[in-house]
Amino acid sequence: MRRDGSGRKDFSVCGVYVGSGSYVFSVSNNAITLYHIKLLFMLQPKLENEDGNGESRQLNQAVFKDDDRLLAKLLSQERYRKFINTKSGWGIPGTPLRMAASRGHLRCLEVLLAHGAEVDSLDVKAQTPLFTAVSGKYLNCVLALLKAGANPNGSMYNNCSPVLTAAREGDVQILKELLRHGAEVNARSKVLLWASNASVSSGPLYLSAVYGHLDCFKVLLLYGADPNYNCTDEKLFRRIKQPKTVLEMCLRHGCGVEYIQLLIDFGANVYLPTLIIEKTTKQNEAVELLLKERGCPKSLMSQCRLAIRTHLKKINKIHCIDDLEMPPVLKNFLKYRTAPTRSLTF
């Protein structure tokens, strides 16, 4: 809040930038609502009473030292358990669970969860313990948190997410686990729709391509990422003035023919990109592949695969291909592992 010379309160900007370029909220036009005040206070650490400072400090020290036995001993006492979700500490105040997740202290993390720690508690950056575990690339902690019911999409108040982080960092194993537990594979605005920085070109598919993580790129497509704009959120998409397709972004960044071929195989609309031919050989090869595809329609077999996968995605069953009643060779074909032989009969 500011005051100008006339003493007028000016709430023209009230926002909090958080890690990885995420933006929690933004207010403009000289307006602020009770929602923003509530959100701001919700993310602040609660003040501890004087009697609880010692207990909270001891819990944090046990986690910091990765002393799970001491932590379990402390939490066996009611006077310590009531501070299990207290936010404290220097830098970014957070709960003991956040500290365990951010440091990869699996045993302490499991002790905290067993004693009722809030699995999706937020720090002042609106980040969950799962988000910090993903950022630290602690797969075992990620698995433990997901098993305990952590939201694989992270916090609704933070426009960054565990999936975006894993895709950017190229951590394919963590990415698979997040998607297997139901994480959103497409870009989706989690802040209010009037936020000024909404963009589909920062979705997980875009990030994995730009950072050169081909394995993550393929995993995202296998789990149903939209190959055109990596976005199925119509409200978000309508707000983008000139959206760029994943194909176009791959061409601009010289991602190579492997990315273009995958997008084509997974049903990207090859007529959407505006081709800009550069002098680099790598991009010319990709452009040639795209132009060739424009002149050759997909085979009926490929069209059938795309139709089946599209339907499975709509009913949230894209991960259930192995449960379909069909020959293994067709299941593998649907998962882009093998192609059926021409002699296959039905």
Kinemage of the C-alpha trace (Angstrom):
@kinemage 1
@onewidth
@group {chain A} dominant
@subgroup {mainchain}
@vectorlist {calphas} color= white
{ca met a 1} P 0.000 0.000 0.000
{ca arg a 2} L 1.215 3.475 -0.835
{ca arg a 3} L -0.006 6.977 -0.189
{ca asp a 4} L 0.579 9.821 -2.609
{ca gly a 5} L 0.760 13.501 -1.741
{ca ser a 6} L -3.000 13.724 -1.336
{ca gly a 7} L -3.072 10.849 1.108
{ca arg a 8} L -5.048 8.641 -1.279
{ca lys a 9} L -4.536 4.934 -0.761
{ca asp a 10} L -3.198 3.331 -3.894
{ca phe a 11} L -3.721 -0.415 -4.303
{ca ser a 12} L -2.894 -0.367 -8.005
{ca val a 13} L -0.464 -3.246 -7.578
{ca cys a 14} L -0.559 -5.916 -4.916
{ca gly a 15} L 1.248 -9.085 -5.963
{ca val a 16} L 3.672 -11.683 -4.874
{ca tyr a 17} L 6.171 -13.215 -7.287
{ca val a 18} L 7.179 -16.726 -6.347
{ca gly a 19} L 9.784 -19.213 -7.531
{ca ser a 20} L 10.160 -20.304 -11.125
{ca gly a 21} L 8.360 -17.254 -12.480
{ca ser a 22} L 5.025 -18.078 -10.866
{ca tyr a 23} L 2.688 -15.269 -9.925
{ca val a 24} L 0.311 -15.690 -7.014
{ca phe a 25} L -2.063 -12.786 -7.601
{ca ser a 26} L -2.255 -9.389 -9.202
{ca val a 27} L -4.582 -6.451 -8.733
{ca ser a 28} L -4.967 -3.492 -11.021
{ca asn a 29} L -7.301 -0.582 -11.709
{ca asn a 30} L -6.920 0.761 -8.167
{ca ala a 31} L -8.883 -2.132 -6.701
{ca ile a 32} L -8.260 -4.742 -4.032
{ca thr a 33} L -10.766 -7.255 -2.748
{ca leu a 34} L -11.256 -9.212 0.442
{ca tyr a 35} L -10.018 -12.258 -1.480
{ca his a 36} L -6.546 -10.763 -1.811
{ca ile a 37} L -6.419 -9.714 1.823
{ca lys a 38} L -7.484 -13.206 2.866
{ca leu a 39} L -4.899 -14.816 0.604
{ca leu a 40} L -2.123 -12.530 1.811
{ca phe a 41} L -2.810 -13.296 5.463
{ca met a 42} L -3.330 -16.999 4.795
{ca leu a 43} L 0.200 -17.327 3.420
{ca gln a 44} L 1.813 -15.565 6.358
{ca pro a 45} L 3.224 -17.787 9.109
{ca lys a 46} L 1.050 -17.898 12.202
{ca leu a 47} L 2.579 -16.285 15.240
{ca glu a 48} L 3.649 -18.812 17.822
{ca asn a 49} L 2.857 -18.216 21.448
{ca glu a 50} L 5.823 -17.890 23.739
{ca asp a 51} L 5.203 -21.264 25.364
{ca gly a 52} L 5.411 -23.002 21.984
{ca asn a 53} L 8.626 -21.508 20.665
{ca gly a 54} L 10.761 -24.184 22.276
{ca glu a 55} L 8.675 -27.121 21.065
{ca ser a 56} L 8.512 -25.855 17.499
{ca arg a 57} L 12.230 -25.156 17.468
{ca gln a 58} L 13.042 -28.668 18.690
{ca leu a 59} L 10.862 -30.240 16.006
{ca asn a 60} L 12.627 -28.239 13.317
{ca gln a 61} L 16.048 -29.088 14.699
{ca ala a 62} L 15.247 -32.801 14.684
{ca val a 63} L 14.144 -32.574 11.049
{ca phe a 64} L 17.140 -30.431 10.100
{ca lys a 65} L 19.499 -33.058 11.561
{ca asp a 66} L 17.472 -35.880 9.963
{ca asp a 67} L 17.061 -37.449 13.404
{ca asp a 68} L 13.874 -39.450 12.883
{ca arg a 69} L 14.149 -41.225 16.251
{ca leu a 70} L 14.266 -37.970 18.174
{ca leu a 71} L 11.448 -36.604 16.030
{ca ala a 72} L 9.275 -39.653 16.758
{ca lys a 73} L 10.029 -39.337 20.473
{ca leu a 74} L 9.019 -35.685 20.488
{ca leu a 75} L 5.820 -36.280 18.534
{ca ser a 76} L 4.775 -39.013 20.946
{ca gln a 77} L 4.063 -36.152 23.358
{ca glu a 78} L 0.960 -34.020 22.952
{ca arg a 79} L 2.760 -30.757 23.715
{ca tyr a 80} L 4.909 -31.277 20.605
{ca arg a 81} L 2.217 -32.735 18.339
{ca lys a 82} L 0.139 -29.575 18.497
{ca phe a 83} L 2.986 -27.703 16.787
{ca ile a 84} L 3.441 -30.211 13.965
{ca asn a 85} L 1.926 -27.809 11.395
{ca thr a 86} L 3.424 -24.597 12.774
{ca lys a 87} L 5.274 -22.438 10.251
{ca ser a 88} L 8.600 -21.136 11.475
{ca gly a 89} L 12.245 -20.754 10.538
{ca trp a 90} L 14.472 -18.243 8.758
{ca gly a 91} L 14.229 -17.400 5.073
{ca ile a 92} L 11.013 -19.040 3.943
{ca pro a 93} L 8.961 -19.959 7.027
{ca gly a 94} L 7.409 -23.383 6.653
{ca thr a 95} L 6.252 -26.453 8.510
{ca pro a 96} L 8.539 -29.295 9.630
{ca leu a 97} L 7.105 -31.338 6.747
{ca arg a 98} L 8.222 -28.709 4.250
{ca met a 99} L 11.722 -28.771 5.697
{ca ala a 100} L 11.877 -32.566 5.472
{ca ala a 101} L 10.644 -32.494 1.862
{ca ser a 102} L 13.004 -29.713 0.791
{ca arg a 103} L 16.020 -31.537 2.246
{ca gly a 104} L 15.092 -35.034 1.131
{ca his a 105} L 14.875 -36.374 4.689
{ca leu a 106} L 12.565 -39.296 3.910
{ca arg a 107} L 12.521 -40.922 7.352
{ca cys a 108} L 11.577 -37.683 9.088
{ca leu a 109} L 8.987 -37.008 6.419
{ca glu a 110} L 7.390 -40.407 7.027
{ca val a 111} L 7.372 -39.832 10.798
{ca leu a 112} L 5.637 -36.477 10.342
{ca leu a 113} L 3.025 -37.948 8.015
{ca ala a 114} L 2.393 -40.825 10.414
{ca his a 115} L 1.682 -38.310 13.191
{ca gly a 116} L -0.821 -36.325 11.136
{ca ala a 117} L 1.196 -33.578 9.464
{ca glu a 118} L -0.853 -31.600 6.937
{ca val a 119} L 0.326 -32.969 3.600
{ca asp a 120} L -0.559 -29.901 1.503
{ca ser a 121} L 0.401 -27.133 3.923
{ca leu a 122} L 1.533 -23.931 2.188
{ca asp a 123} L 4.605 -21.842 2.859
{ca val a 124} L 4.695 -18.078 2.268
{ca lys a 125} L 5.346 -18.736 -1.431
{ca ala a 126} L 2.162 -20.817 -1.709
{ca gln a 127} L 4.294 -23.891 -2.343
{ca thr a 128} L 3.398 -27.319 -0.973
{ca pro a 129} L 5.858 -29.859 0.477
{ca leu a 130} L 5.408 -31.873 -2.734
{ca phe a 131} L 6.512 -28.889 -4.814
{ca thr a 132} L 9.695 -28.509 -2.764
{ca ala a 133} L 10.428 -32.248 -2.990
{ca val a 134} L 10.053 -32.103 -6.776
{ca ser a 135} L 12.285 -29.028 -6.930
{ca gly a 136} L 14.943 -30.897 -4.970
{ca lys a 137} L 14.549 -34.012 -7.160
{ca tyr a 138} L 13.850 -36.223 -4.160
{ca leu a 139} L 11.916 -39.066 -5.796
{ca asn a 140} L 11.386 -41.086 -2.597
{ca cys a 141} L 9.921 -38.068 -0.814
{ca val a 142} L 7.693 -37.366 -3.805
{ca leu a 143} L 6.400 -40.946 -3.712
{ca ala a 144} L 5.749 -40.789 0.040
{ca leu a 145} L 3.831 -37.518 -0.258
{ca leu a 146} L 1.746 -38.749 -3.187
{ca lys a 147} L 0.962 -41.949 -1.283
{ca ala a 148} L -0.191 -39.805 1.646
{ca gly a 149} L -2.632 -37.977 -0.622
{ca ala a 150} L -0.705 -34.877 -1.659
{ca asn a 151} L -2.288 -32.930 -4.502
{ca pro a 152} L -0.110 -33.730 -7.561
{ca asn a 153} L -0.975 -30.312 -9.013
{ca gly a 154} L 0.391 -28.384 -6.054
{ca ser a 155} L -1.362 -25.286 -4.727
{ca met a 156} L -4.167 -23.500 -6.546
{ca tyr a 157} L -2.629 -20.220 -5.354
{ca asn a 158} L 0.664 -20.823 -7.153
{ca asn a 159} L 0.696 -20.708 -10.938
{ca cys a 160} L 3.786 -22.898 -11.057
{ca ser a 161} L 3.298 -26.604 -10.371
{ca pro a 162} L 5.203 -29.819 -9.665
{ca val a 163} L 4.660 -30.961 -13.275
{ca leu a 164} L 6.038 -27.716 -14.711
{ca thr a 165} L 9.080 -28.014 -12.466
{ca ala a 166} L 9.754 -31.660 -13.362
{ca ala a 167} L 9.323 -30.927 -17.086
{ca arg a 168} L 11.693 -27.965 -16.942
{ca glu a 169} L 14.324 -29.881 -14.966
{ca gly a 170} L 14.043 -33.014 -17.105
{ca asp a 171} L 13.232 -35.341 -14.196
{ca val a 172} L 11.340 -37.998 -16.125
{ca gln a 173} L 10.845 -40.420 -13.208
{ca ile a 174} L 9.256 -37.794 -10.979
{ca leu a 175} L 7.203 -36.557 -13.926
{ca lys a 176} L 5.855 -40.073 -14.532
{ca glu a 177} L 4.833 -40.462 -10.890
{ca leu a 178} L 3.059 -37.102 -10.844
{ca leu a 179} L 1.133 -37.941 -14.002
{ca arg a 180} L 0.378 -41.457 -12.771
{ca his a 181} L -1.221 -39.898 -9.695
{ca gly a 182} L -3.447 -37.641 -11.787
{ca ala a 183} L -1.479 -34.431 -12.277
{ca glu a 184} L -2.727 -32.067 -14.989
{ca val a 185} L -0.726 -32.548 -18.171
{ca asn a 186} L -1.874 -29.391 -19.960
{ca ala a 187} L -1.368 -25.708 -19.162
{ca arg a 188} L -4.075 -24.366 -16.893
{ca ser a 189} L -4.335 -21.003 -15.200
{ca lys a 190} L -4.728 -21.558 -11.478
{ca val a 191} L -4.826 -17.892 -10.549
{ca leu a 192} L -7.873 -15.742 -11.210
{ca leu a 193} L -8.739 -15.239 -14.860
{ca trp a 194} L -7.921 -11.524 -14.817
{ca ala a 195} L -4.256 -12.192 -14.048
{ca ser a 196} L -2.186 -10.281 -16.564
{ca asn a 197} L 0.481 -12.919 -17.204
{ca ala a 198} L -1.631 -15.827 -18.452
{ca ser a 199} L 0.155 -17.771 -21.154
{ca val a 200} L -0.105 -21.190 -22.755
{ca ser a 201} L 3.466 -21.063 -24.024
{ca ser a 202} L 4.728 -21.926 -20.549
{ca gly a 203} L 3.009 -25.304 -20.352
{ca pro a 204} L 4.976 -28.462 -19.514
{ca leu a 205} L 5.180 -29.585 -23.151
{ca tyr a 206} L 6.699 -26.253 -24.206
{ca leu a 207} L 9.188 -26.281 -21.337
{ca ser a 208} L 10.392 -29.835 -21.922
{ca ala a 209} L 10.969 -29.015 -25.603
{ca val a 210} L 12.759 -25.700 -25.059
{ca tyr a 211} L 15.020 -27.226 -22.395
{ca gly a 212} L 15.762 -30.250 -24.570
{ca his a 213} L 14.185 -32.989 -22.455
{ca leu a 214} L 12.953 -35.406 -25.125
{ca asp a 215} L 12.029 -38.175 -22.657
{ca cys a 216} L 9.807 -35.805 -20.675
{ca phe a 217} L 8.320 -34.500 -23.914
{ca lys a 218} L 7.260 -38.005 -24.938
{ca val a 219} L 5.930 -38.899 -21.480
{ca leu a 220} L 3.713 -35.806 -21.499
{ca leu a 221} L 2.305 -36.750 -24.893
{ca leu a 222} L 1.728 -40.334 -23.755
{ca tyr a 223} L -0.314 -39.040 -20.823
{ca gly a 224} L -2.505 -36.970 -23.106
{ca ala a 225} L -0.870 -33.562 -23.436
{ca asp a 226} L -2.559 -31.537 -26.175
{ca pro a 227} L -0.051 -31.572 -29.075
{ca asn a 228} L -1.250 -28.278 -30.547
{ca tyr a 229} L -1.239 -25.716 -27.743
{ca asn a 230} L -0.662 -27.856 -24.623
{ca cys a 231} L -3.867 -26.273 -23.353
{ca thr a 232} L -7.485 -27.418 -23.125
{ca asp a 233} L -8.624 -24.615 -20.809
{ca glu a 234} L -10.918 -22.624 -23.116
{ca lys a 235} L -11.173 -19.611 -20.789
{ca leu a 236} L -7.401 -19.344 -20.597
{ca phe a 237} L -6.914 -19.961 -24.305
{ca arg a 238} L -9.376 -17.222 -25.329
{ca arg a 239} L -7.344 -14.657 -23.415
{ca ile a 240} L -4.179 -15.267 -25.430
{ca lys a 241} L -3.951 -12.794 -28.314
{ca gln a 242} L -1.537 -14.685 -30.553
{ca pro a 243} L -1.024 -18.210 -29.199
{ca lys a 244} L 1.917 -20.168 -30.585
{ca thr a 245} L 1.591 -23.870 -31.271
{ca val a 246} L 4.035 -26.347 -29.806
{ca leu a 247} L 5.142 -27.131 -33.372
{ca glu a 248} L 5.942 -23.498 -34.043
{ca met a 249} L 7.862 -23.128 -30.793
{ca cys a 250} L 9.861 -26.275 -31.536
{ca leu a 251} L 10.772 -24.922 -34.966
{ca arg a 252} L 11.759 -21.521 -33.575
{ca his a 253} L 13.998 -23.056 -30.934
{ca gly a 254} L 15.528 -25.604 -33.302
{ca cys a 255} L 14.375 -28.557 -31.226
{ca gly a 256} L 15.042 -31.059 -33.994
{ca val a 257} L 13.159 -33.627 -36.015
{ca glu a 258} L 12.554 -35.947 -33.039
{ca tyr a 259} L 10.198 -33.443 -31.430
{ca ile a 260} L 8.435 -32.666 -34.695
{ca gln a 261} L 7.963 -36.360 -35.456
{ca leu a 262} L 6.475 -37.013 -32.016
{ca leu a 263} L 4.034 -34.126 -32.379
{ca ile a 264} L 2.983 -35.421 -35.786
{ca asp a 265} L 2.556 -38.963 -34.455
{ca phe a 266} L 0.422 -37.719 -31.569
{ca gly a 267} L -1.936 -35.820 -33.854
{ca ala a 268} L -0.693 -32.236 -33.969
{ca asn a 269} L -2.387 -30.092 -36.608
{ca val a 270} L 0.427 -29.617 -39.133
{ca tyr a 271} L -1.415 -26.758 -40.852
{ca leu a 272} L -1.397 -24.444 -37.808
{ca pro a 273} L 2.257 -23.276 -37.606
{ca thr a 274} L 3.486 -20.267 -39.552
{ca leu a 275} L 6.731 -21.562 -41.044
{ca ile a 276} L 9.816 -19.413 -40.601
{ca ile a 277} L 12.716 -21.082 -42.386
{ca glu a 278} L 16.130 -20.342 -40.912
{ca lys a 279} L 19.519 -21.323 -42.270
{ca thr a 280} L 20.250 -23.933 -39.609
{ca thr a 281} L 20.356 -27.473 -40.949
{ca lys a 282} L 18.538 -28.877 -37.940
{ca gln a 283} L 15.541 -26.608 -38.421
{ca asn a 284} L 15.480 -27.143 -42.184
{ca glu a 285} L 15.226 -30.888 -41.601
{ca ala a 286} L 12.326 -30.338 -39.231
{ca val a 287} L 10.596 -28.005 -41.687
{ca glu a 288} L 11.033 -30.523 -44.496
{ca leu a 289} L 9.454 -33.198 -42.314
{ca leu a 290} L 6.515 -30.917 -41.562
{ca leu a 291} L 6.016 -29.983 -45.226
{ca lys a 292} L 6.160 -33.640 -46.198
{ca glu a 293} L 3.498 -34.478 -43.620
{ca arg a 294} L 1.243 -31.756 -44.998
{ca gly a 295} L 1.243 -33.527 -48.334
{ca cys a 296} L 0.679 -37.024 -46.943
{ca pro a 297} L -2.484 -37.757 -44.930
{ca lys a 298} L -2.197 -40.097 -41.963
{ca ser a 299} L -2.893 -43.777 -42.435
{ca leu a 300} L -6.209 -45.179 -41.235
{ca met a 301} L -4.293 -47.163 -38.612
{ca ser a 302} L -2.771 -43.982 -37.167
{ca gln a 303} L -6.125 -42.202 -37.263
{ca cys a 304} L -7.727 -45.044 -35.302
{ca arg a 305} L -5.016 -44.869 -32.663
{ca leu a 306} L -5.503 -41.132 -32.242
{ca ala a 307} L -9.292 -41.522 -32.025
{ca ile a 308} L -9.031 -44.179 -29.307
{ca arg a 309} L -6.486 -42.195 -27.305
{ca thr a 310} L -8.584 -39.015 -27.606
{ca his a 311} L -11.618 -40.847 -26.236
{ca leu a 312} L -9.620 -42.365 -23.369
{ca lys a 313} L -8.289 -38.922 -22.476
{ca lys a 314} L -11.803 -37.443 -22.388
{ca ile a 315} L -12.954 -40.066 -19.876
{ca asn a 316} L -9.714 -39.807 -17.848
{ca lys a 317} L -8.661 -43.354 -18.764
{ca ile a 318} L -5.551 -42.660 -20.825
{ca his a 319} L -3.525 -44.577 -18.228
{ca cys a 320} L -5.781 -47.646 -18.482
{ca ile a 321} L -4.751 -48.925 -21.914
{ca asp a 322} L -3.472 -52.171 -20.386
{ca asp a 323} L -6.991 -52.865 -19.065
{ca leu a 324} L -8.538 -52.852 -22.545
{ca glu a 325} L -9.733 -56.189 -23.904
{ca met a 326} L -7.544 -56.421 -26.980
{ca pro a 327} L -4.387 -58.274 -28.070
{ca pro a 328} L -1.106 -57.115 -26.465
{ca val a 329} L 0.241 -56.026 -29.846
{ca leu a 330} L -2.603 -53.503 -30.170
{ca lys a 331} L -2.102 -52.261 -26.610
{ca asn a 332} L 1.547 -51.624 -27.410
{ca phe a 333} L 0.519 -49.856 -30.594
{ca leu a 334} L -1.777 -47.548 -28.618
{ca lys a 335} L 1.169 -46.788 -26.329
{ca tyr a 336} L 3.454 -46.064 -29.311
{ca arg a 337} L 5.708 -49.005 -28.514
{ca thr a 338} L 5.281 -51.118 -31.636
{ca ala a 339} L 3.319 -51.082 -34.869
{ca pro a 340} L 1.029 -53.992 -35.791
{ca thr a 341} L 2.221 -56.077 -38.716
{ca arg a 342} L 0.305 -55.915 -41.947
{ca ser a 343} L -0.540 -59.596 -41.680
{ca leu a 344} L -2.449 -59.052 -38.416
{ca thr a 345} L -6.029 -60.321 -38.732
{ca phe a 346} L -9.040 -59.612 -36.532
